Amino acid sequence: MSRNAAISRAKSHLDSGDFETVLSQLVAIPSESQNPERKLQLVEYLDQLRSMLEALGCDCQVLAALGVQFLYAERIEDPSLLTVLGYGHGDVVRGMEGSWAAGRSPWRLAKLDDRWYGRGTADNKGQHAINIASLRAVLETRGRLGFNLKYLIEMGEEVDSPGLREFCTIHKKRLRADLFLASDGPRLSEHRPTVFLGSRGCLTFDMSIEARDRAYHSGNWGGLLSDPAIQLAHALTTIVSPTGRILISEWLPRGLPDSVRRALAGCIVDGGPDGPEIDLAWGEAGLTRAEQVYGWCSFDVLAMSCGNPQAPVNAIPPTAWARCQLRFVVGVDHEDILPALRRHLPKSGLDMVQVAPSPDDGVFLATRLDPEDPWAKWAQASIIRTTQKAPAMLPNFAGSLPNDIFANLLDLPTLWVPHAYPGCRQHAADEHLPTGLAREALAIMAGLYWDLGEPATLPAFQRR
């Protein structure tokens, strides 16, 4: 019975082909939460995960909030032990059948050049499958986990996690734990283990101008009637500079904490061979690339329209519209983002611009566990011991996750150990998981779960 034995057992799960079999079964369930015709498949996936968690000796229940179903599992070995809450989401984005290379199906796992292709291999089926396999390796090696396990699976993360906040509010006592440990999103790069400690917040909103009820001939009325497209373009230039620097002070933190700078020192943003070439002159000046994406805020225009782009005519369009997005870090007041924009625009004579939250998206709040928190240091040491690699310790994920529910509502220190990489093509055709990355991830998680069962090595924590 040893830590190394548990790690070897976890890796053998992949080497024997067992992990591929399990992943194939999970990928085969087309659990598209964006597709209303896949409701039965969402339930089918919960049933599949239930059997996997029951095999670990967990008591499982399917519970609902706002009509949305969640799988809750727990294995309580001793109330005096550390309690860990795990999480994963079994839903995926649309499969995009017909768009995958070589005629591959998104619902059939395919192996090519040491990569597994299939929808959910990276986001998020492959990731929680790795964690469950690693838990099994520790349990089979030690005969017990050595800590109490609680696990939550949702089926709506890709549609903004409906019901998750309500579920966690209703079941706050049931979900009480000492630590949150889960996996989602990408590593900093394919070959560097990573821990991220929170996530950037995200608010998507619409800017629009409705100048009149119809278009008018540009020859007869050009120069006399305001052009909403031009006005909207000017509005955007007051928000962000030509090099992408945000110009609204309320949308920025007061500065970058020293602990964040130290954590990001030496972190290189690398999307791999499939990643884009970074525009070196873009973004906030004076920051490293890692500081820009993991420590700062970014603003983007996701879509714009005016007139008829497919068939332009000689007319001044009556309206213009843009969907915009601000990703923000801790230190920005999310409740003041849109009010600050509404205060800002009239200063440039642009009070005709209407601002409203996007009807399709909610708001994700920004969270960040201090990179020098004892739990962050513990995870870093465990991964170094397993891999002999220094993991990237990211203060927060560059994207957005419902982490504020776990960090703020449930009041937990949050550790995310991702098992994908920036070039994995999640949310696109040809999503994949490198087998080498998966094998290392199994070892990392087995090491972490083993160490959670060694009370003498754990940071001091207050029993909840």
Secondary structure as the mmCIF struct_conf table of DSSP 4:
data_model
#
loop_
_struct_conf.conf_type_id
_struct_conf.id
_struct_conf.beg_label_comp_id
_struct_conf.beg_label_asym_id
_struct_conf.beg_label_seq_id
_struct_conf.end_label_comp_id
_struct_conf.end_label_asym_id
_struct_conf.end_label_seq_id
HELX_RH_AL_P HELX_RH_AL_P1 ARG A 3 ASP A 15
TURN_TY1_P TURN_TY1_P1 SER A 16 GLY A 17
HELX_RH_AL_P HELX_RH_AL_P2 ASP A 18 VAL A 27
TURN_TY1_P TURN_TY1_P2 ALA A 28 ALA A 28
BEND BEND1 ILE A 29 ILE A 29
STRN STRN1 GLU A 32 GLU A 32
TURN_TY1_P TURN_TY1_P3 SER A 33 GLN A 34
HELX_RH_3T_P HELX_RH_3T_P1 PRO A 36 ARG A 38
HELX_RH_AL_P HELX_RH_AL_P3 LYS A 39 GLU A 54
TURN_TY1_P TURN_TY1_P4 ALA A 55 GLY A 57
STRN STRN2 ASP A 59 ALA A 65
TURN_TY1_P TURN_TY1_P5 LEU A 66 GLY A 67
STRN STRN3 VAL A 68 ARG A 75
BEND BEND2 GLU A 77 GLU A 77
TURN_TY1_P TURN_TY1_P6 PRO A 79 SER A 80
BEND BEND3 LEU A 81 LEU A 81
STRN STRN4 THR A 83 HIS A 89
STRN STRN5 VAL A 92 VAL A 92
TURN_TY1_P TURN_TY1_P7 GLU A 97 GLY A 98
BEND BEND4 TRP A 100 TRP A 100
HELX_RH_3T_P HELX_RH_3T_P2 ALA A 101 GLY A 103
TURN_TY1_P TURN_TY1_P8 PRO A 106 TRP A 107
BEND BEND5 ARG A 108 ARG A 108
STRN STRN6 ALA A 110 LEU A 112
TURN_TY1_P TURN_TY1_P9 ASP A 113 ASP A 114
STRN STRN7 ARG A 115 TYR A 117
BEND BEND6 GLY A 118 GLY A 118
TURN_TY1_P TURN_TY1_P10 ARG A 119 ASN A 124
HELX_RH_AL_P HELX_RH_AL_P4 LYS A 125 ARG A 142
BEND BEND7 GLY A 143 ARG A 144
BEND BEND8 GLY A 146 PHE A 147
STRN STRN8 ASN A 148 GLU A 154
BEND BEND9 MET A 155 MET A 155
HELX_RH_3T_P HELX_RH_3T_P3 GLU A 157 VAL A 159
TURN_TY1_P TURN_TY1_P11 ASP A 160 ASP A 160
TURN_TY1_P TURN_TY1_P12 PRO A 162 GLY A 163
HELX_RH_AL_P HELX_RH_AL_P5 LEU A 164 ILE A 170
TURN_TY1_P TURN_TY1_P13 HIS A 171 LEU A 175
BEND BEND10 ASP A 178 ASP A 178
STRN STRN9 LEU A 179 ALA A 182
BEND BEND11 GLY A 185 GLY A 185
STRN STRN10 PRO A 186 PRO A 186
BEND BEND12 LEU A 188 LEU A 188
STRN STRN11 SER A 189 SER A 189
TURN_TY1_P TURN_TY1_P14 GLU A 190 HIS A 191
STRN STRN12 ARG A 192 ARG A 192
STRN STRN13 THR A 194 PHE A 196
STRN STRN14 GLY A 198 SER A 199
STRN STRN15 GLY A 201 GLU A 210
BEND BEND13 ASP A 213 ARG A 214
STRN STRN16 TYR A 216 HIS A 217
HELX_RH_AL_P HELX_RH_AL_P6 SER A 218 TRP A 221
STRN STRN17 GLY A 222 GLY A 222
TURN_TY1_P TURN_TY1_P15 GLY A 223 LEU A 224
STRN STRN18 LEU A 225 LEU A 225
HELX_RH_AL_P HELX_RH_AL_P7 PRO A 228 ILE A 239
STRN STRN19 VAL A 240 VAL A 240
TURN_TY1_P TURN_TY1_P16 PRO A 242 THR A 243
BEND BEND14 GLY A 244 GLY A 244
STRN STRN20 ILE A 246 ILE A 246
HELX_RH_3T_P HELX_RH_3T_P4 SER A 249 TRP A 251
BEND BEND15 LEU A 252 LEU A 252
BEND BEND16 ARG A 254 ARG A 254
HELX_RH_AL_P HELX_RH_AL_P8 ASP A 258 LEU A 264
TURN_TY1_P TURN_TY1_P17 ALA A 265 GLY A 266
TURN_TY1_P TURN_TY1_P18 PRO A 273 ASP A 274
BEND BEND17 GLY A 275 GLY A 275
HELX_LH_PP_P HELX_LH_PP_P1 PRO A 276 ILE A 278
TURN_TY1_P TURN_TY1_P19 LEU A 280 ALA A 281
BEND BEND18 GLY A 283 GLY A 283
TURN_TY1_P TURN_TY1_P20 ALA A 285 GLY A 286
BEND BEND19 LEU A 287 LEU A 287
HELX_RH_AL_P HELX_RH_AL_P9 ARG A 289 GLY A 295
BEND BEND20 TRP A 296 TRP A 296
STRN STRN21 SER A 298 CYS A 306
BEND BEND21 GLY A 307 GLY A 307
TURN_TY1_P TURN_TY1_P21 PRO A 309 GLN A 310
BEND BEND22 ALA A 311 ALA A 311
BEND BEND23 ASN A 314 ASN A 314
STRN STRN22 ALA A 315 ILE A 316
BEND BEND24 PRO A 318 PRO A 318
STRN STRN23 THR A 319 PHE A 328
TURN_TY1_P TURN_TY1_P22 VAL A 330 GLY A 331
BEND BEND25 VAL A 332 VAL A 332
HELX_RH_3T_P HELX_RH_3T_P5 HIS A 334 ASP A 336
HELX_RH_AL_P HELX_RH_AL_P10 ILE A 337 HIS A 344
HELX_RH_3T_P HELX_RH_3T_P6 LEU A 345 SER A 348
TURN_TY1_P TURN_TY1_P23 GLY A 349 GLY A 349
TURN_TY1_P TURN_TY1_P24 ASP A 351 MET A 352
STRN STRN24 GLN A 354 PRO A 357
TURN_TY1_P TURN_TY1_P25 PRO A 359 ASP A 360
STRN STRN25 VAL A 363 PHE A 364
HELX_LH_PP_P HELX_LH_PP_P2 LEU A 365 ALA A 366
STRN STRN26 THR A 367 ARG A 368
TURN_TY1_P TURN_TY1_P26 PRO A 371 GLU A 372
BEND BEND26 ASP A 373 ASP A 373
HELX_RH_AL_P HELX_RH_AL_P11 PRO A 374 THR A 387
BEND BEND27 GLN A 388 LYS A 389
STRN STRN27 ALA A 392 LEU A 394
BEND BEND28 PRO A 395 ASN A 396
STRN STRN28 PHE A 397 PHE A 397
BEND BEND29 ALA A 398 GLY A 399
TURN_TY1_P TURN_TY1_P27 PRO A 402 PRO A 402
HELX_RH_AL_P HELX_RH_AL_P12 ASN A 403 ASP A 404
HELX_RH_PI_P HELX_RH_PI_P1 ILE A 405 LEU A 409
BEND BEND30 LEU A 410 LEU A 410
STRN STRN29 THR A 414 TRP A 416
STRN STRN30 ALA A 420 ALA A 420
TURN_TY1_P TURN_TY1_P28 PRO A 422 GLY A 423
BEND BEND31 CYS A 424 CYS A 424
TURN_TY1_P TURN_TY1_P29 GLN A 426 HIS A 427
BEND BEND32 ALA A 428 ALA A 428
TURN_TY1_P TURN_TY1_P30 ALA A 429 ASP A 430
STRN STRN31 HIS A 432 PRO A 434
HELX_RH_AL_P HELX_RH_AL_P13 THR A 435 LEU A 452
TURN_TY1_P TURN_TY1_P31 GLY A 453 GLY A 453
HELX_RH_3T_P HELX_RH_3T_P7 PRO A 455 THR A 457
BEND BEND33 LEU A 458 LEU A 458
HELX_LH_PP_P HELX_LH_PP_P3 PRO A 459 ALA A 460
#
